[in-house]
């Protein structure tokens, strides 16, 4: 048992030190993944283009001004430039409303990401939802790593229950193992002392 836990912790340390060498997300199971900025930028581009202008406005209203500002800050000038290069039609006018006020780190963004993603997904009309998730399936694993198990718990609490099944059906098997290993690595060692009493 201790030996297995040591192996799990070892995997975690490897992932940690790899993460220090670059901005790519690191999976203990799948290895190096896309970096968080690229993941979010392409996810936003896909989302904006998938919905109508009114649906996009509704999603931003549901997020509120604070989360909208977090999105703008994490995108930064380069991310907004990417969205403008990839948006279509009148939805580009929505991208132009993003105005970064400061740069935020991946760690800061990670605190808000579960709520941002779940709220966005809740606003997709159900007749578009399944096809959107299927088209975004390659990003589900990296999104899970970015949120980590604590963030995933928050994410599924906010995501409407009727939308869970499609997500789970498109989740890669390695992410389930990933979350299990990360949770297991946080379980502290314990000892037990047995006392035998003579009568």
Secondary structure, 3 states (H helix, E strand, C coil): CHHHHHHHHHHHHHHHHHHHCCCEEEECCCEEEEEHHHHHHHHHHHHHHHCCHHHHHHHHHHHHHHHHHHHHHHHHHHHHHHHHHHCCHHHHHHHCCCCCCCCCCHHHHHHHHHHHHHHHHHCCCHHHHHHHHHHCHHHHHHHHHHHHHHHHHHHHHHCCHHHHHHHHHHCCHHHHHHHHHHHHHCCCCCCCCCCCCCC
